[in-house]
Amino acid sequence: MYRNTKFHSLSHQPHQGRRSLQLLQSQVNGPVLYLNPTKARFAYDKSEVSPTVPSAHPTCPEAPAMTGVKKNLKDQHTQPQRRARDISFEWRSRDNRKGRSLLIVHLPGKEAEDEDSRFLVPQSTASVHHILRNIRLMFTYFPYWDISYLVAFIFTFGSVVWVINGCFAWLPLQDPESEFKYEGLFGVGVTAFIGATLFEFGSVLLVLESVNVNQEGCFGWAVEAALQGNGEMGKSDGQLKVTAKRDERDHHYNRNCLLKELNRPTPPTSLSSYSLDSPERQSWQWLPSFHDLRTHLLHELGFLASVSQLIGATIFWISGFTALPGIHNKMSQGLLDGIYWTPQIVGGSGFIVSSTLFMLETQQNWYTPAPRSLGWHVGLWNLVGAFGFTICGALGLIYGSSGSQYQAALATFWGSWSFLIASVIQWYESLGKWVVEHVTD
């Protein structure tokens, strides 16, 4: 069975039973055989907007309007800026896991703009104004209840600690006069333990994020019948306005999901008991069920990458622990090789596998890069950092070679900076929940 041609099961197919959305089978794909698709595109049927109903949400009909929100959270997508010929919605497994909603805006050619423009749409998120706004949010908005934000923030904090560790390890070798007393023992050892612990904690949250992926799917966009010049609303040939909406049932917006577990719905006894018009709402869960593992999660690239990251971080943490003063300086060389340098090699290898899988998740196929995707750049820089940490462990085994020890410390330094770049990009990504991409047909 070639899993990329369709979703694994009805219960895990996003946007099931939404009459306003039409799945484009040719746009369902993924980079790895026998795993679930990572991308799917849905066309929007504008005839589903009723003349008597002013607002219709294409994927979350009960989603509340974005009212009473703090000023710095009001997204500019609520103010339509351009007219478009058509719109479509793209589901991506990484974006779905991060709570991001992607709107594809099909702009008409200049000669057909007047007669073919049916939708009022927001500006592209690739604009300079939007990028600067998102950077500002990184310093003014702290959604501690959003697990995707917590993952990015903790990895950023951990990467900063590792950069400090790299300075302590490499600078004394580069400039011996800069070394201070106990720098190698306490400076390197303590920061290594703190950095490894933060990476471990962030990896646990990363797995929780993948376990609580929104299986139902919600793009976070609403399509409304726009007021016409004559005051009439909702005509079939009238304008439709696309605005951003937030669904408070989604754990990315629910401030209580990390503090208390919501009531879980009773699972259906058979496939026929699913209601297509009222899809199941998955509640927050701390541990996945065996059924979810067998039928869905083990076929998801994002979950496999997160588990690889957790395994690598757990093994790598052994090196962080044995780097502490009082432990590291009491071990023989053989013991250092076995429980200090070797866990760095194995743990770094786990990071390499995880980063590679995260990159593959954003690609259309296994051999074509996706440089336009933020998630791809996160995986790429994490991959560079993973190689740095792995090389450090491998060179550390060459005891007695000053050149190897220098390169090992240097690998920690540039590897830490690579992790920091990836984490900052992920931090930026976690705050951009509504993504708009303009394409000209």
C-alpha positions as CSV (number, residue, x, y, z in Angstrom):
1,M,0.0,0.0,0.0
2,Y,1.3,3.4,-0.9
3,R,0.2,5.5,2.0
4,N,1.0,8.8,0.4
5,T,-2.1,8.4,-1.9
6,K,-4.6,8.7,0.9
7,F,-4.9,9.3,4.6
8,H,-4.4,6.2,6.8
9,S,-7.9,6.1,8.3
10,L,-11.2,8.1,8.4
11,S,-10.7,9.0,12.0
12,H,-7.4,10.7,11.3
13,Q,-8.3,12.4,8.0
14,P,-8.4,16.2,8.5
15,H,-11.4,18.2,7.6
16,Q,-13.6,15.2,7.1
17,G,-17.2,15.9,6.2
18,R,-16.7,19.6,5.5
19,R,-18.9,20.3,2.5
20,S,-17.3,23.6,1.9
21,L,-14.0,21.9,1.3
22,Q,-13.1,19.8,-1.7
23,L,-10.0,17.6,-1.3
24,L,-7.7,17.8,-4.4
25,Q,-6.4,14.3,-4.7
26,S,-3.6,15.4,-7.0
27,Q,-2.3,17.6,-4.2
28,V,-2.1,14.9,-1.5
29,N,1.5,13.8,-1.2
30,G,4.4,13.1,1.2
31,P,8.1,12.3,0.9
32,V,8.3,8.8,2.3
33,L,6.6,5.7,1.1
34,Y,4.3,3.8,3.5
35,L,3.9,6.8,5.8
36,N,1.0,9.2,6.0
37,P,0.9,12.2,3.7
38,T,2.4,15.4,4.9
39,K,0.5,17.8,2.6
40,A,-3.0,18.1,1.2
41,R,-4.8,21.0,-0.5
42,F,-8.5,21.8,-0.3
43,A,-10.5,24.0,-2.7
44,Y,-13.2,26.2,-1.2
45,D,-16.7,26.0,-2.6
46,K,-18.1,29.5,-2.3
47,S,-21.6,28.3,-2.9
48,E,-21.6,27.0,0.6
49,V,-21.9,30.5,2.1
50,S,-25.6,30.9,2.7
51,P,-27.2,34.3,1.8
52,T,-29.0,34.3,5.1
53,V,-26.0,33.4,7.2
54,P,-23.4,36.2,7.4
55,S,-20.5,34.1,8.4
56,A,-19.4,30.5,7.6
57,H,-16.2,28.9,8.9
58,P,-14.8,26.4,6.3
59,T,-13.3,24.0,8.9
60,C,-14.4,25.0,12.4
61,P,-18.1,26.0,12.3
62,E,-18.4,26.6,16.0
63,A,-15.2,28.7,16.2
64,P,-15.8,32.0,18.0
65,A,-15.1,35.3,16.3
66,M,-11.8,37.0,17.3
67,T,-13.3,39.6,19.7
68,G,-12.0,40.9,23.0
69,V,-8.4,40.1,22.1
70,K,-5.5,42.1,23.2
71,K,-4.4,44.7,20.7
72,N,-1.0,43.1,19.9
73,L,-2.8,39.9,19.1
74,K,-5.1,41.3,16.5
75,D,-3.9,39.9,13.2
76,Q,-3.8,42.0,10.2
77,H,-5.5,39.2,8.2
78,T,-8.8,40.5,9.6
79,Q,-8.4,43.6,7.4
80,P,-8.7,42.5,3.7
81,Q,-6.1,44.2,1.5
82,R,-6.6,42.7,-1.9
83,R,-9.1,41.0,-4.2
84,A,-8.5,37.5,-5.4
85,R,-10.0,35.2,-8.0
86,D,-10.1,32.1,-5.8
87,I,-8.7,30.7,-2.5
88,S,-7.7,27.3,-1.3
89,F,-6.5,25.8,2.0
90,E,-3.4,23.8,2.4
91,W,-3.0,21.3,5.2
92,R,0.6,20.5,6.2
93,S,1.4,18.1,9.0
94,R,4.0,20.3,10.6
95,D,1.8,23.4,10.4
96,N,-1.1,21.4,11.8
97,R,1.1,20.3,14.7
98,K,2.2,23.9,15.3
99,G,-1.3,25.3,15.1
100,R,-0.5,27.2,11.9
101,S,-3.2,27.8,9.2
102,L,-2.2,28.2,5.6
103,L,-4.4,30.2,3.1
104,I,-3.5,30.0,-0.6
105,V,-4.7,33.1,-2.4
106,H,-5.1,32.8,-6.2
107,L,-4.6,36.3,-7.6
108,P,-6.0,37.1,-11.1
109,G,-4.0,38.6,-13.9
110,K,-4.2,42.4,-14.3
111,E,-6.5,42.1,-17.3
112,A,-9.0,39.9,-15.4
113,E,-8.9,41.6,-11.9
114,D,-12.2,43.4,-12.2
115,E,-14.3,40.6,-13.5
116,D,-12.7,37.7,-11.8
117,S,-12.0,38.9,-8.3
118,R,-14.5,37.2,-5.9
119,F,-12.6,37.3,-2.6
120,L,-11.4,40.0,-0.3
121,V,-8.2,38.6,1.1
122,P,-5.4,39.6,3.6
123,Q,-1.9,40.6,2.7
124,S,0.8,38.0,2.2
125,T,2.7,37.0,5.3
126,A,5.9,37.3,3.3
127,S,5.6,41.1,3.4
128,V,8.2,43.1,5.3
129,H,5.4,44.6,7.5
130,H,4.3,41.2,8.6
131,I,7.8,39.9,9.2
132,L,8.6,42.9,11.4
133,R,5.3,42.5,13.3
134,N,6.2,38.9,14.0
135,I,9.6,39.8,15.2
136,R,8.1,42.4,17.5
137,L,5.8,39.7,19.0
138,M,8.8,37.6,19.9
139,F,9.6,40.3,22.5
140,T,6.1,41.4,23.5
141,Y,3.9,38.3,23.4
142,F,4.5,35.2,25.6
143,P,1.8,32.5,25.1
144,Y,3.0,30.2,27.8
145,W,0.0,27.9,27.3
146,D,1.0,27.1,23.7
147,I,3.2,24.0,23.8
148,S,4.6,24.9,20.4
149,Y,5.8,28.2,21.8
150,L,7.2,26.5,24.9
151,V,9.2,24.0,22.7
152,A,10.8,26.8,20.7
153,F,11.5,29.0,23.8
154,I,13.1,26.2,25.8
155,F,15.3,25.1,22.9
156,T,16.3,28.7,22.4
157,F,17.2,29.1,26.1
158,G,19.1,25.7,26.0
159,S,21.0,26.7,22.8
160,V,22.1,30.0,24.5
161,V,23.5,27.9,27.4
162,W,25.3,25.7,24.9
163,V,26.8,28.7,23.2
164,I,28.2,29.8,26.5
165,N,29.5,26.2,27.0
166,G,31.2,26.4,23.6
167,C,32.9,29.6,24.6
168,F,34.2,28.1,27.8
169,A,35.5,25.1,25.9
170,W,37.0,26.7,22.8
171,L,38.2,30.1,23.8
172,P,41.0,28.9,26.3
173,L,42.4,26.8,23.5
174,Q,42.3,29.6,21.0
175,D,43.5,32.3,23.5
176,P,45.1,30.8,26.6
177,E,45.4,34.2,28.2
178,S,41.5,34.4,28.4
179,E,41.3,31.3,30.6
180,F,40.3,31.7,34.3
181,K,40.6,29.3,37.2
182,Y,38.3,26.2,37.0
183,E,36.8,27.4,33.7
184,G,37.1,23.9,32.2
185,L,35.8,22.1,35.2
186,F,33.0,24.4,36.4
187,G,32.3,26.6,33.4
188,V,32.1,23.7,30.9
189,G,30.7,21.1,33.2
190,V,27.8,23.1,34.8
191,T,26.7,24.6,31.5
192,A,26.8,21.2,29.8
193,F,24.5,19.8,32.4
194,I,22.1,22.7,32.3
195,G,22.1,22.7,28.4
196,A,21.5,18.9,28.2
197,T,18.7,19.1,30.8
198,L,16.9,21.9,28.9
199,F,17.2,19.9,25.6
200,E,15.8,16.8,27.4
201,F,12.8,18.8,28.7
202,G,12.2,20.5,25.4
203,S,12.3,17.0,23.7
204,V,9.6,15.7,26.1
205,L,7.4,18.7,25.1
206,L,8.2,18.0,21.5
207,V,6.7,14.5,21.8
208,L,3.7,15.8,23.7
209,E,3.1,18.3,20.9
210,S,3.2,15.5,18.3
211,V,0.9,13.3,20.4
212,N,-1.7,16.2,20.7
213,V,-1.7,17.0,17.0
214,N,-5.1,18.3,15.8
215,Q,-6.4,15.2,14.0
216,E,-9.6,16.9,13.1
217,G,-7.9,19.8,11.4
218,C,-8.8,23.5,11.6
219,F,-7.3,26.1,9.3
220,G,-8.3,29.1,11.4
221,W,-10.0,31.0,8.6
222,A,-13.5,32.2,8.2
223,V,-15.3,33.1,4.9
224,E,-18.0,35.8,5.2
225,A,-20.4,37.3,2.8
226,A,-19.1,40.9,2.3
227,L,-21.5,43.9,2.2
228,Q,-22.2,45.1,-1.3
229,G,-22.6,48.7,-2.4
230,N,-26.4,48.3,-2.4
231,G,-26.4,46.9,1.1
232,E,-27.3,43.4,0.1
233,M,-25.4,40.4,1.5
234,G,-24.4,37.0,0.4
235,K,-25.4,37.0,-3.3
236,S,-23.8,34.2,-5.3
237,D,-22.0,36.7,-7.5
238,G,-21.1,38.9,-4.6
239,Q,-17.8,39.4,-2.7
240,L,-16.6,37.0,0.0
241,K,-14.3,38.2,2.8
242,V,-11.7,35.9,4.3
243,T,-10.6,36.7,7.8
244,A,-8.6,35.0,10.5
245,K,-10.4,33.2,13.4
246,R,-9.1,31.4,16.4
247,D,-10.7,28.3,17.8
248,E,-10.5,28.3,21.6
249,R,-11.0,24.5,21.6
250,D,-7.6,24.1,20.0
251,H,-4.9,23.5,22.7
252,H,-2.7,26.1,21.1
253,Y,-5.2,28.8,22.3
254,N,-6.6,27.1,25.3
255,R,-4.9,28.3,28.4
256,N,-6.0,25.4,30.6
257,C,-4.9,22.5,28.4
258,L,-1.5,22.1,30.2
259,L,-3.1,22.5,33.7
260,K,-6.0,20.1,33.5
261,E,-7.1,17.4,31.2
262,L,-10.3,18.0,29.3
263,N,-13.0,15.3,29.2
264,R,-12.2,12.9,26.5
265,P,-15.0,11.9,24.1
266,T,-16.1,8.3,24.1
267,P,-14.3,6.5,21.2
268,P,-16.7,5.1,18.6
269,T,-17.3,1.4,18.6
270,S,-17.1,1.1,14.8
271,L,-16.1,3.2,11.8
272,S,-19.8,3.8,10.9
273,S,-20.4,5.5,14.2
274,Y,-18.3,8.6,13.1
275,S,-20.5,11.6,12.2
276,L,-19.0,13.3,9.2
277,D,-20.9,16.5,9.9
278,S,-19.7,16.6,13.5
279,P,-16.1,15.4,13.6
280,E,-14.6,14.2,16.8
281,R,-12.7,16.7,19.0
282,Q,-9.6,15.2,20.4
283,S,-8.9,16.4,23.9
284,W,-5.4,17.0,25.5
285,Q,-3.6,13.8,26.4
286,W,-0.3,13.2,28.2
287,L,0.2,9.7,26.9
288,P,-0.9,8.3,23.6
289,S,-3.1,5.2,23.5
290,F,-1.9,2.0,21.9
291,H,-4.6,2.4,19.3
292,D,-3.4,5.9,18.3
293,L,0.2,4.6,18.1
294,R,-0.7,1.7,16.0
295,T,-3.1,3.4,13.6
296,H,-1.7,6.9,13.3
297,L,1.3,8.1,15.2
298,L,3.8,5.5,14.1
299,H,2.9,6.4,10.5
300,E,3.6,10.2,11.1
301,L,7.0,11.7,10.2
302,G,6.6,14.4,12.8
303,F,6.0,11.9,15.6
304,L,8.9,9.7,14.5
305,A,11.2,12.7,14.4
306,S,10.1,13.9,17.8
307,V,10.7,10.4,19.3
308,S,14.1,10.3,17.7
309,Q,14.9,13.7,19.2
310,L,13.8,12.5,22.7
311,I,15.9,9.3,22.5
312,G,18.9,11.3,21.4
313,A,18.4,13.9,24.1
314,T,18.0,11.3,26.8
315,I,21.3,9.5,25.8
316,F,23.0,12.8,25.4
317,W,21.9,13.9,28.9
318,I,24.2,11.2,30.3
319,S,27.2,13.2,29.0
320,G,25.7,16.3,30.6
321,F,25.4,14.6,33.9
322,T,28.9,13.1,33.8
323,A,30.4,16.5,32.9
324,L,29.5,17.9,36.4
325,P,32.4,18.8,38.7
326,G,33.1,16.0,41.1
327,I,32.1,13.4,38.6
328,H,34.1,14.3,35.4
329,N,37.4,14.9,37.2
330,K,37.1,11.6,39.2
331,M,36.8,9.3,36.2
332,S,39.5,7.3,34.5
333,Q,40.1,7.7,30.7
334,G,38.3,4.5,29.9
335,L,35.3,5.5,32.0
336,L,35.3,8.9,30.2
337,D,35.3,7.2,26.9
338,G,32.4,5.0,27.9
339,I,30.0,7.3,29.7
340,Y,31.0,10.8,28.6
341,W,32.2,10.8,25.0
342,T,30.2,7.8,23.7
343,P,26.8,9.2,24.8
344,Q,27.7,12.4,22.9
345,I,28.2,10.4,19.7
346,V,25.0,8.2,20.1
347,G,22.9,11.2,21.3
348,G,24.2,13.4,18.5
349,S,23.3,10.7,16.0
350,G,19.8,10.7,17.3
351,F,19.7,14.5,16.7
352,I,20.9,13.8,13.1
353,V,18.1,11.4,12.5
354,S,15.5,13.7,14.0
355,S,16.6,16.7,12.1
356,T,16.6,14.8,8.8
357,L,13.1,13.6,9.4
358,F,11.9,17.1,10.3
359,M,13.4,18.3,7.0
360,L,11.8,15.5,5.0
361,E,8.4,16.3,6.6
362,T,8.4,19.7,4.9
363,Q,9.5,18.5,1.5
364,Q,7.4,17.4,-1.4
365,N,9.7,14.3,-2.0
366,W,12.8,13.0,-0.3
367,Y,15.3,14.6,-2.7
368,T,13.8,18.1,-3.3
369,P,14.7,20.7,-0.6
370,A,12.0,23.2,0.6
371,P,13.9,26.4,1.3
372,R,10.7,28.4,1.3
373,S,9.5,26.6,4.5
374,L,10.5,27.8,7.9
375,G,10.3,24.3,9.2
376,W,12.8,23.1,6.6
377,H,15.3,25.7,7.8
378,V,14.7,24.6,11.4
379,G,15.6,21.1,10.5
380,L,18.6,22.2,8.4
381,W,20.3,24.2,11.1
382,N,19.5,21.6,13.7
383,L,21.1,19.1,11.4
384,V,24.3,21.2,11.3
385,G,24.3,21.5,15.1
386,A,23.7,17.7,15.4
387,F,26.8,17.0,13.3
388,G,28.8,19.5,15.4
389,F,27.9,17.7,18.7
390,T,28.5,14.3,17.2
391,I,31.9,15.3,15.8
392,C,32.8,16.7,19.2
393,G,32.2,13.3,20.8
394,A,34.1,11.4,18.1
395,L,37.1,13.7,18.3
396,G,37.0,13.6,22.1
397,L,37.9,9.9,22.0
398,I,41.2,10.8,20.5
399,Y,43.0,11.4,23.8
400,G,46.3,13.0,23.8
401,S,46.0,14.9,20.5
402,S,45.9,18.6,21.0
403,G,44.6,19.2,17.5
404,S,41.7,16.8,18.0
405,Q,40.8,18.4,21.4
406,Y,40.8,21.8,19.7
407,Q,38.5,20.7,16.9
408,A,36.2,19.0,19.4
409,A,35.8,22.2,21.4
410,L,35.4,24.2,18.1
411,A,32.7,21.7,16.9
412,T,30.8,22.4,20.2
413,F,31.0,26.1,19.5
414,W,29.7,26.2,16.0
415,G,27.2,23.4,16.7
416,S,25.7,25.4,19.5
417,W,25.3,28.5,17.3
418,S,23.6,26.3,14.7
419,F,21.1,25.0,17.3
420,L,20.5,28.6,18.4
421,I,19.7,29.7,14.8
422,A,17.3,26.8,14.4
423,S,15.6,27.6,17.7
424,V,15.1,31.3,17.0
425,I,13.5,30.4,13.6
426,Q,11.2,28.0,15.4
427,W,10.4,30.7,17.9
428,Y,9.4,33.0,15.1
429,E,7.4,30.2,13.5
430,S,5.4,29.4,16.7
431,L,4.0,33.0,16.7
432,G,2.9,33.1,13.1
433,K,-0.3,31.1,13.3
434,W,-2.0,32.5,10.2
435,V,0.0,32.1,7.0
436,V,-1.0,33.7,3.7
437,E,0.6,32.8,0.4
438,H,-0.2,34.7,-2.8
439,V,0.1,33.0,-6.1
440,T,-0.7,34.5,-9.5
441,D,-2.6,32.2,-11.8
